[in-house]
């Protein structure tokens, strides 16, 4: 479980850095939604950044669960 959690953390951090580097916020007074513009100029919602944060958080939670299970198994 720890190997999968480390993989999830790495994937989540990679998605976060990718989104912060390639997606730039679009400021528009008419549009009240938080939108981004990808490198090709297409507007898209900021879901990829949210998914990256969520994936990293789930990986961290799984990691601590795995560490807790190992401590219980050693007792």
C-alpha positions in Angstrom: 0.0 0.0 0.0 2.9 2.3 0.7 4.3 1.9 -2.9 0.9 2.8 -4.4 0.6 5.8 -2.1 4.1 7.1 -3.0 3.1 6.7 -6.7 -0.1 8.7 -6.1 1.8 11.4 -4.3 4.3 11.7 -7.2 1.5 11.7 -9.8 -0.4 14.4 -7.8 2.6 16.6 -7.5 3.4 16.2 -11.2 -0.1 17.2 -12.2 0.0 20.2 -9.8 3.3 21.5 -11.3 2.1 20.8 -14.9 -1.1 22.8 -14.3 0.7 25.7 -12.5 3.2 25.9 -15.4 1.0 25.4 -18.5 -2.4 26.7 -17.4 -2.7 30.5 -16.8 -5.8 32.1 -15.2 -8.1 34.1 -17.4 -9.4 37.3 -15.9 -12.7 38.3 -17.4 -15.2 40.7 -15.8 -18.1 39.2 -17.7 -17.4 35.6 -16.7 -17.7 34.9 -13.0 -16.3 31.3 -13.2 -12.7 30.6 -12.5 -11.4 29.5 -15.9 -7.9 28.8 -17.2 -6.4 29.1 -20.7 -4.2 26.2 -21.8 -1.2 26.6 -24.0 -3.3 26.3 -27.2 -5.6 29.2 -26.1 -8.6 27.1 -25.2 -10.5 28.0 -22.1 -11.0 25.3 -19.6 -12.1 25.0 -15.9 -9.4 24.5 -13.3 -10.3 20.8 -12.7 -6.8 19.5 -13.5 -5.3 21.5 -10.6 -8.0 20.3 -8.2 -7.5 16.7 -9.3 -3.7 17.0 -8.7 -4.3 18.3 -5.2 -6.9 15.6 -4.5 -4.6 12.8 -5.8 -1.6 14.0 -3.7 -3.9 14.2 -0.6 -5.2 10.7 -1.1 -1.7 9.4 -1.6 -0.6 11.1 1.7 -3.6 9.5 3.5 -2.9 6.1 2.1 0.8 6.4 3.1 -0.1 7.2 6.7 -2.6 4.4 6.8 0.1 2.0 5.5 2.6 3.2 8.1 -0.1 2.7 10.8 -0.8 -0.9 9.6 2.9 -1.7 9.7 3.2 -0.5 13.3 0.2 -2.7 14.3 1.7 -5.7 12.5 5.0 -5.3 14.4 3.3 -5.5 17.8 
